[in-house]
Amino acid sequence: MSESTALTLETTVKHIWTDGKPPKQAEPKPSKQADSDKRTTGRRDVVLPARLTWKDQRGATRFATVVTRNISDFGVYVESLSPLSIPLYRLVQLQFERDGRPGDALPCALQGRVLSAVYRVTPPSSSQKQGLALRLMVDPRRAAAVVEDARATA
């Protein structure tokens, strides 16, 4: 090694100065509850019967009766009485049964048949039914504006 190489290596090494003081304490992290709840709109607990319709991998139309547990402007969580084989990201149509549908409890985006995608599947257990989290494929602001326009002209 030549002297010029040795000088270059020594000058590029960064030295750390310590003064003997303890390191600063890290700021406390926010609670896990605040981290896990990143929803843009609130959820409302609503128990209503509904029907899911989808096509399986062979193209056959399938139906299932479900019960909603909570609803927001962007999604719905439903529970099935029987096990379903719906994969993630499958498009399904959600329609509420006519016999138990209070109009005030549903957002405007959920009136009629609504296209949605399965984005979480909770497998059934001995204490819990199978659950599906559905993401609505409708912009709730646009759906609300369409309903308002229809009411204004009627």
Rosetta blueprint (number, residue, H / E / L):
1 M L
2 S L
3 E H
4 S H
5 T H
6 A H
7 L H
8 T H
9 L H
10 E H
11 T H
12 T H
13 V L
14 K L
15 H L
16 I L
17 W L
18 T L
19 D L
20 G L
21 K L
22 P L
23 P L
24 K L
25 Q L
26 A L
27 E L
28 P L
29 K L
30 P L
31 S L
32 K H
33 Q H
34 A H
35 D H
36 S H
37 D L
38 K L
39 R L
40 T L
41 T L
42 G L
43 R L
44 R E
45 D E
46 V L
47 V L
48 L L
49 P E
50 A E
51 R E
52 L E
53 T E
54 W E
55 K E
56 D L
57 Q L
58 R L
59 G L
60 A L
61 T E
62 R E
63 F E
64 A E
65 T E
66 V E
67 V E
68 T E
69 R E
70 N E
71 I E
72 S L
73 D L
74 F L
75 G E
76 V E
77 Y E
78 V E
79 E E
80 S E
81 L L
82 S L
83 P L
84 L L
85 S L
86 I L
87 P L
88 L L
89 Y L
90 R L
91 L E
92 V E
93 Q E
94 L E
95 Q E
96 F E
97 E L
98 R H
99 D H
100 G H
101 R L
102 P L
103 G H
104 D H
105 A H
106 L L
107 P L
108 C H
109 A H
110 L H
111 Q L
112 G L
113 R L
114 V E
115 L E
116 S E
117 A E
118 V E
119 Y E
120 R E
121 V E
122 T E
123 P L
124 P L
125 S L
126 S L
127 S L
128 Q L
129 K L
130 Q E
131 G E
132 L E
133 A E
134 L E
135 R E
136 L E
137 M L
138 V L
139 D L
140 P H
141 R H
142 R H
143 A H
144 A H
145 A H
146 V H
147 V H
148 E H
149 D H
150 A H
151 R H
152 A H
153 T H
154 A L
